[in-house]
Amino acid sequence: MATIKRFEDLEIWQEGRRLSQEVIRIVKVTGLKSDFKLRDQIKGSSGSVMDNIAEGFERDGNIEFRQFLSIAKGSAGEARSQMYRVYDSEYISKEEMLKLTSEYEKCKQTNFKLYFLSEQERFLKE
């Protein structure tokens, strides 16, 4: 198994970045750009997913990495909830909302699997 040396090589970080880019696109092309509070909240939570994965990866050891994966998982849930608010405010279609909430759910599940694997690795090293 290859060792990952950069957080940019983590598929879960790449997916978090892709979802953050999608949120930025929605902000640019919809009325969400004028809904300052909701705009800032969803941009913050979507960015927090990738940022916490990166920060945890750059920390020393699996314990801290797992802690930041847990924070990223929470941010994915927050972004998913805010996506419903974006839909309820009629900035996106139901189809787009369902697609994005599903993708954030997958991101959360992948994040949890990575969390679990890093926990198992910790026990193997001890």
N, C-alpha and C positions, 0 to 999 in steps of 0.2 A: 504494500500500500504506500503510495507516494505521500511525502510530508508536505503539507501546505505551509508555505513560508510567508504568504501575504494574505491579508484579509480579502483583498480584491479577488483572490482565487476561490473563495468560498462561494459555492452556488447559492447558499441562503442569503449572503450579502448581495450578490448580483440580482437576485429576485427582489430583495428589499429595495434596491436602487431602482429597478425597473418600475416597481409599484409607485415609488416616490416620483419618478419622472411622469408617470401617468397622472398622478394627482396634480403636478405642476401644469401639465397639458390642459387638464380640466379647468383649472383656475384661469388659465390664459384665454380659453375660448368660451367661457360661460359667464353668467352674471355673478358667479362666486367671487370673481376678482373684486367686486364692490362690497361683498359681505365680509368685512374685514375680520370680525371675530372668528367666524366659522372657517374662513380661508386660512387664517393664521393657525387655528387649532389643527386642522387636518394636514396642513403642510408640516407642522411641528411633529405630530404623531407619526406621519408617514416617514419623515426624515429620521425620527428617533429609532425606527426599526433598524435601518442600516447603520446608523451611527453607534448604537449600542452593541451591535454585533462586532463592528470594527474595534470599538474601545475594549471590549472584552477579549478579543483576539490578541490585542497588543499588550494586555496585562500579563502578569507572570502567573502561569499555572491554570489548571482546570477549574479550581474553586472559584476564582474571580471570573473566568470565562463563563461558567455556568450562571453566576449571578447576573452578568450582563445579558446572557441569552434569555434569562427570565424577564428582565426588564424589556427586552426587545419583543418578547412574546406578549407582554402586557400592552406595549405600544401598538402592536398589530391588532389587538382586540379593540383598542381605543380608536384606531383609524377605521376599523370595520364599522364600529358604532357611528362614527362621524359620517361615514359614507351613507348611512341611512338618513342622516340629517340633511346631507347634500341632496339626496333624492327627494326627501319630504319637502325641501325648499324648491323643488322643481328645477334644479340646475342640471340634472342628468336623467336619462331614461331609466325605467325599471330594469331593462336588460343590462344596461351598463352598470347599474348598482349591483345587480345579482352577480355579474361577472367579477367585479372588483371585490365584493365581500367574499366570494368564493376563493379568489386568489389570496386574499389576506388570511383566510382560514387555512389554506394549504401552507402558507408561509409560517403560520403559527404552529401547525403540526410538524413541519420540517424542523423548525426551531426546537420544538420539544424533543424530537428524535435526536438531534445533535446534542441537546442538553443531557439526555439519557446516556448517549454514547460517551460523552466526556466524563460522566459520573462512573460508568463502568471502567473506563481507562484509569481513572484515579484509583479504583480498587485493585486493578491489575498491577499498578506500580507500587502499591504499598506492601 
